[in-house]
Amino acid sequence: MAATGIIRVKPWVEPGAAQREALTLETVKLALELGSDLNTANTDGRTALDGARALKYDSVVSFLVEKGAKPGTGNPAGRGGRGAAGRQTQREPQASNPDGSPSQTPPN
């Protein structure tokens, strides 16, 4: 996911626009060779495919889709995300019964 721009840091040397897509594709290929799971999602539910699409790197998107990449879910249940004001938010845990079903709390 870092290779496709989901995790963004300031590089020591900024490659030109023409080089960025090619470098990203090579980095993604190397990550897959080394055993990375291309469908791993970050805390916002986004995957490498989402990052490549956001950057409009068509060659990277094509490669990931060819390898079976799936888009992320946006913000999976129970995970933190960014609220409207850009602050980190966290959903409240829901109480459950021992069998895993949601508990029914009677109204007061």
Secondary structure, 3 states (H helix, E strand, C coil): CHHHCCCCCCCCCCCCHHHHHHHHHHHHHHHHHCCCCCCCCCCCCCCHHHHHHHHCCHHHHHHHHHCCCCCCCCCCCCCCEECCCCCEECCCCCCECCCCCECCCCCC
